[in-house]
Amino acid sequence: VQLVESGGGTVQAGGSLKLSCVGSGFTYNTHNMGWFRSAPGKEREGVAVIDSDGGIMYADSVKGRFTTSRDNAKNTVTLQMNRLKREDTAVYYCAAGPASGLAVSSEHWRRRRAGVGCALHSDFALWGQGTQVTVS
């Protein structure tokens, strides 16, 4: 079971980056796929999530700037990041969930219906190694 991210790097504020994540070793199309980020001194936060049924959630801080999509035929999820800000600097992680045999939390569905906030990291069981994004 593996998730491998690519596409991180350093970019000037206002620029763009595209992250990709390829999954293997699990039934990709039945899993929700998410992007999370960790910055020094901050808790890990959900950035963008695309559920197995295509439903999407974004953190309020990235709405209108970031776009996520998935290609189930290629076991790939991408995160297109535009108009990057210095506060977007973080390690970005790809994740898949929920864990086998478990259902996502009711909070996941509440946030998705409300269109406010992003998914919880506790609803994701598989994690990539992370890729650094630095906005200068």
Contacts in CASP RR format, 6 or more apart in sequence:
PFRMAT RR
TARGET T0000
AUTHOR 0000-0000-0000
METHOD contacts of the structure
MODEL  1
VQLVESGGGTVQAGGSLKLSCVGSGFTYNTHNMGWFRSAPGKEREGVAVI
DSDGGIMYADSVKGRFTTSRDNAKNTVTLQMNRLKREDTAVYYCAAGPAS
GLAVSSEHWRRRRAGVGCALHSDFALWGQGTQVTVS
1 24 0 8 1.000
1 25 0 8 1.000
1 26 0 8 1.000
1 126 0 8 1.000
2 23 0 8 1.000
2 24 0 8 1.000
2 25 0 8 1.000
2 128 0 8 1.000
3 21 0 8 1.000
3 22 0 8 1.000
3 23 0 8 1.000
3 94 0 8 1.000
3 95 0 8 1.000
3 96 0 8 1.000
3 126 0 8 1.000
3 127 0 8 1.000
3 128 0 8 1.000
4 21 0 8 1.000
4 22 0 8 1.000
4 23 0 8 1.000
4 94 0 8 1.000
4 128 0 8 1.000
4 129 0 8 1.000
5 19 0 8 1.000
5 20 0 8 1.000
5 21 0 8 1.000
5 92 0 8 1.000
5 93 0 8 1.000
5 94 0 8 1.000
5 128 0 8 1.000
5 129 0 8 1.000
5 130 0 8 1.000
5 131 0 8 1.000
6 19 0 8 1.000
6 20 0 8 1.000
6 21 0 8 1.000
6 131 0 8 1.000
7 17 0 8 1.000
7 18 0 8 1.000
7 19 0 8 1.000
7 20 0 8 1.000
7 131 0 8 1.000
8 17 0 8 1.000
8 19 0 8 1.000
8 92 0 8 1.000
8 131 0 8 1.000
8 132 0 8 1.000
8 133 0 8 1.000
9 17 0 8 1.000
9 131 0 8 1.000
9 132 0 8 1.000
9 133 0 8 1.000
9 134 0 8 1.000
10 134 0 8 1.000
10 135 0 8 1.000
10 136 0 8 1.000
11 17 0 8 1.000
11 84 0 8 1.000
11 133 0 8 1.000
11 134 0 8 1.000
11 135 0 8 1.000
11 136 0 8 1.000
12 135 0 8 1.000
12 136 0 8 1.000
13 84 0 8 1.000
13 85 0 8 1.000
13 86 0 8 1.000
13 135 0 8 1.000
13 136 0 8 1.000
14 82 0 8 1.000
14 83 0 8 1.000
14 84 0 8 1.000
14 85 0 8 1.000
14 135 0 8 1.000
15 82 0 8 1.000
15 83 0 8 1.000
15 84 0 8 1.000
15 135 0 8 1.000
16 80 0 8 1.000
16 81 0 8 1.000
16 82 0 8 1.000
16 83 0 8 1.000
16 84 0 8 1.000
17 81 0 8 1.000
17 84 0 8 1.000
17 133 0 8 1.000
18 78 0 8 1.000
18 79 0 8 1.000
18 80 0 8 1.000
18 81 0 8 1.000
19 35 0 8 1.000
19 78 0 8 1.000
19 79 0 8 1.000
19 81 0 8 1.000
19 92 0 8 1.000
19 94 0 8 1.000
19 131 0 8 1.000
19 133 0 8 1.000
20 76 0 8 1.000
20 77 0 8 1.000
20 78 0 8 1.000
20 79 0 8 1.000
21 33 0 8 1.000
21 35 0 8 1.000
21 76 0 8 1.000
21 77 0 8 1.000
21 78 0 8 1.000
21 94 0 8 1.000
21 128 0 8 1.000
22 74 0 8 1.000
22 75 0 8 1.000
22 76 0 8 1.000
23 75 0 8 1.000
23 76 0 8 1.000
23 96 0 8 1.000
24 75 0 8 1.000
26 96 0 8 1.000
26 126 0 8 1.000
28 72 0 8 1.000
28 75 0 8 1.000
28 96 0 8 1.000
29 52 0 8 1.000
29 72 0 8 1.000
30 52 0 8 1.000
31 52 0 8 1.000
31 96 0 8 1.000
31 97 0 8 1.000
31 98 0 8 1.000
31 126 0 8 1.000
32 49 0 8 1.000
32 50 0 8 1.000
32 51 0 8 1.000
32 52 0 8 1.000
32 96 0 8 1.000
32 97 0 8 1.000
32 98 0 8 1.000
32 104 0 8 1.000
32 119 0 8 1.000
32 123 0 8 1.000
32 124 0 8 1.000
33 49 0 8 1.000
33 50 0 8 1.000
33 68 0 8 1.000
33 70 0 8 1.000
33 77 0 8 1.000
33 94 0 8 1.000
33 95 0 8 1.000
33 96 0 8 1.000
33 97 0 8 1.000
34 46 0 8 1.000
34 47 0 8 1.000
34 48 0 8 1.000
34 49 0 8 1.000
34 50 0 8 1.000
34 68 0 8 1.000
34 77 0 8 1.000
34 94 0 8 1.000
34 95 0 8 1.000
34 96 0 8 1.000
34 119 0 8 1.000
34 124 0 8 1.000
35 46 0 8 1.000
35 47 0 8 1.000
35 48 0 8 1.000
35 49 0 8 1.000
35 68 0 8 1.000
35 77 0 8 1.000
35 79 0 8 1.000
35 92 0 8 1.000
35 93 0 8 1.000
35 94 0 8 1.000
35 95 0 8 1.000
36 44 0 8 1.000
36 45 0 8 1.000
36 46 0 8 1.000
36 47 0 8 1.000
36 92 0 8 1.000
36 93 0 8 1.000
36 95 0 8 1.000
36 121 0 8 1.000
36 124 0 8 1.000
37 44 0 8 1.000
37 45 0 8 1.000
37 46 0 8 1.000
37 47 0 8 1.000
37 88 0 8 1.000
37 90 0 8 1.000
37 91 0 8 1.000
37 92 0 8 1.000
37 93 0 8 1.000
37 133 0 8 1.000
38 44 0 8 1.000
38 45 0 8 1.000
38 90 0 8 1.000
38 91 0 8 1.000
38 93 0 8 1.000
39 89 0 8 1.000
39 90 0 8 1.000
39 91 0 8 1.000
42 90 0 8 1.000
44 93 0 8 1.000
44 121 0 8 1.000
45 59 0 8 1.000
45 118 0 8 1.000
46 59 0 8 1.000
46 118 0 8 1.000
46 119 0 8 1.000
46 120 0 8 1.000
46 121 0 8 1.000
47 58 0 8 1.000
47 59 0 8 1.000
47 62 0 8 1.000
47 66 0 8 1.000
47 79 0 8 1.000
47 92 0 8 1.000
47 118 0 8 1.000
48 56 0 8 1.000
48 57 0 8 1.000
48 58 0 8 1.000
48 59 0 8 1.000
48 62 0 8 1.000
48 66 0 8 1.000
48 67 0 8 1.000
48 68 0 8 1.000
48 79 0 8 1.000
48 118 0 8 1.000
49 56 0 8 1.000
49 57 0 8 1.000
49 68 0 8 1.000
49 118 0 8 1.000
49 119 0 8 1.000
50 56 0 8 1.000
50 68 0 8 1.000
50 69 0 8 1.000
50 70 0 8 1.000
50 77 0 8 1.000
51 112 0 8 1.000
54 70 0 8 1.000
55 112 0 8 1.000
56 68 0 8 1.000
57 111 0 8 1.000
57 112 0 8 1.000
57 115 0 8 1.000
57 117 0 8 1.000
57 118 0 8 1.000
57 119 0 8 1.000
58 64 0 8 1.000
58 66 0 8 1.000
58 68 0 8 1.000
58 117 0 8 1.000
58 118 0 8 1.000
59 117 0 8 1.000
59 118 0 8 1.000
60 116 0 8 1.000
60 117 0 8 1.000
61 87 0 8 1.000
62 81 0 8 1.000
62 88 0 8 1.000
65 81 0 8 1.000
65 82 0 8 1.000
65 83 0 8 1.000
65 84 0 8 1.000
66 79 0 8 1.000
66 80 0 8 1.000
66 81 0 8 1.000
66 82 0 8 1.000
67 79 0 8 1.000
67 80 0 8 1.000
67 82 0 8 1.000
68 77 0 8 1.000
68 78 0 8 1.000
68 79 0 8 1.000
68 80 0 8 1.000
69 77 0 8 1.000
69 78 0 8 1.000
69 80 0 8 1.000
70 76 0 8 1.000
70 77 0 8 1.000
70 78 0 8 1.000
71 77 0 8 1.000
71 78 0 8 1.000
77 94 0 8 1.000
79 92 0 8 1.000
81 88 0 8 1.000
81 133 0 8 1.000
84 133 0 8 1.000
84 135 0 8 1.000
85 135 0 8 1.000
86 135 0 8 1.000
86 136 0 8 1.000
87 135 0 8 1.000
88 133 0 8 1.000
88 135 0 8 1.000
89 133 0 8 1.000
89 134 0 8 1.000
89 135 0 8 1.000
90 132 0 8 1.000
90 133 0 8 1.000
91 130 0 8 1.000
91 131 0 8 1.000
91 132 0 8 1.000
91 133 0 8 1.000
92 130 0 8 1.000
92 131 0 8 1.000
92 132 0 8 1.000
92 133 0 8 1.000
93 127 0 8 1.000
93 128 0 8 1.000
93 129 0 8 1.000
93 130 0 8 1.000
94 127 0 8 1.000
94 128 0 8 1.000
94 130 0 8 1.000
95 121 0 8 1.000
95 124 0 8 1.000
95 125 0 8 1.000
95 126 0 8 1.000
95 127 0 8 1.000
95 128 0 8 1.000
96 124 0 8 1.000
96 125 0 8 1.000
96 126 0 8 1.000
97 104 0 8 1.000
97 123 0 8 1.000
97 124 0 8 1.000
97 125 0 8 1.000
97 126 0 8 1.000
98 104 0 8 1.000
98 123 0 8 1.000
98 124 0 8 1.000
98 125 0 8 1.000
99 125 0 8 1.000
100 125 0 8 1.000
102 125 0 8 1.000
104 119 0 8 1.000
104 123 0 8 1.000
105 120 0 8 1.000
105 122 0 8 1.000
105 123 0 8 1.000
107 120 0 8 1.000
108 119 0 8 1.000
108 120 0 8 1.000
108 123 0 8 1.000
111 117 0 8 1.000
111 118 0 8 1.000
111 119 0 8 1.000
112 119 0 8 1.000
END
